[in-house]
Amino acid sequence: MLRVRKRDGRLEEFSRAKIVRTCLRAGASKKIAEKVAEEVEKRIYDGITTDEVLELVIELLFELKYEKAERYDLKRSLIRLG
């Protein structure tokens, strides 16, 4: 079982459904969302942070030439500002 480290330090079981949901909220199709989730599952490791997961999702959306990925890249930038 892979776990993701939340911002508050808690560990939570990795949820593929959350990756799909994030992609869908960004406007990706179900097909793209599933493809991203599949690739994220291959690349993550136990204890990865939610920020690292989000960064990976954005990177994969860009790789798939998904134009709306900029929307979540902006979210990542705003998170870094605090």
N, C-alpha and C positions, 0 to 999 in steps of 0.2 A: 504494500500500500504506500503510495507516494503522498507526502504531505506538503502543504504550502504554508510558508510563514507569513502571517498577516502583519500589517503595520504595527499593531500593538504587541507583537511578539508571539501571539498564540499560533499554534500549529493546527491546520485544518486539512482534512482529507481532500486531495485533488478532485475536482469535479469537472469532467469533460463538458457537462451540460452548461456550466458557467461560461466556458470558453465560447461555446456555440451561441449562447444568449448574448454575450458581449459583442460578438461579430454581427449578429442579427440586429442588435440595437444600433450598431454603426451603419446599418443599411446593407450589409452583405447578404447575398442569397444564401439559402440553406445549403446549397452545394459548396459554396466557398467556405461557409462557416464550418461545415463538417471537415473539409480538407484542412483548414487551419487547426482545428481541434485535434485531428489525427497527427499532424506534424508536431504540435505542442507536446502531445503525449510522448512522442519519440524523443524529444529533446530535453524534457525537464528532469530534475533529480530531486530526491527527497530533501526538503528544507528550502527549496527555492522560494524567493520572496515574491509577493504579489506584484511588486514593481517589475521584477525580472520577467514574470509571466506576461504582463501587459506589454512590455517592450518587445517580447518575442511575438506576441499576437500582431502588433503593429508592423513589425518587420516582415512577417509572413504575408500580411495583407498587401504591403508594398510589393513584395516579390510576386504576388499573384496579380499585380497591376490593378489593384482595387483602388480607385481614385479617392474614395471617401476615407481612406486610411489616415489622411491628414487630420481629420476630425479627432481621431483618438491620439494622434501625435500631439495635437494641441492640448488635449486633456493631460497627457504625460508631462508636457512642459509646465502647465499650470500647477500640477501636483508638486513638481520640483521647486516651484517658487514658494510653495507653502501656503 
